[in-house]
Amino acid sequence: ALPICIRRLKDLPSRPTLFTSLGDPFGRVTKRLPRCFRVASALSDASFLTGMGYLARQLRASGSKNVVLIPNGCCQVRFSSQPSAPFGQPEFDVAFVGSRIRSWNPLRMGRKRVKLVEAFTKRYGRRFGLFGNGWNGNPAWQGPIPYAAQQDAYRRSAVALGGMPHMFQDYYTSDRVFIAVASGIPFVDHWVRGVDGIHEPG
């Protein structure tokens, strides 16, 4: 039914330009790209992705012709793009914003994120500011935080820590990276192929 609907749209007298957009990362083995998206992408004039590499190759193999990188970003209305004003001694040495993700699969980000948080908790103790859902029992946990308040958490710390361990999708980065960078606090994250071509030092 989906291919028929898309073809009918393309056959309209106005000849609309059709595109698909994919904002989330998808894996090679787990959380695979949905078939319906592959079909829609192959019939569209362009497909915009927040990551490339194997994901773009999968789409091209399924018939997609015009695959375009459109990185995530952050809203400058909700999040300031200006560094915060200098203030006294930070409350935390390192801050991390992200919920605990439960997953049975040892290759998934959830387990790696838990190990990352455990390592930073062990190293920094209460000087580690941990924000998000599901970290009950961790002594560094500051509780959940509203999406729009992330920069406030980062600005309470000397360093902001990213949380996408071992992301294999080229160029992919969460919008949280841009939110953290826009806070003006030094930001540290895992290396992802291609991201250094989007972000430049400073």
Disulfide bonds with the S-S distance in Angstrom:
none
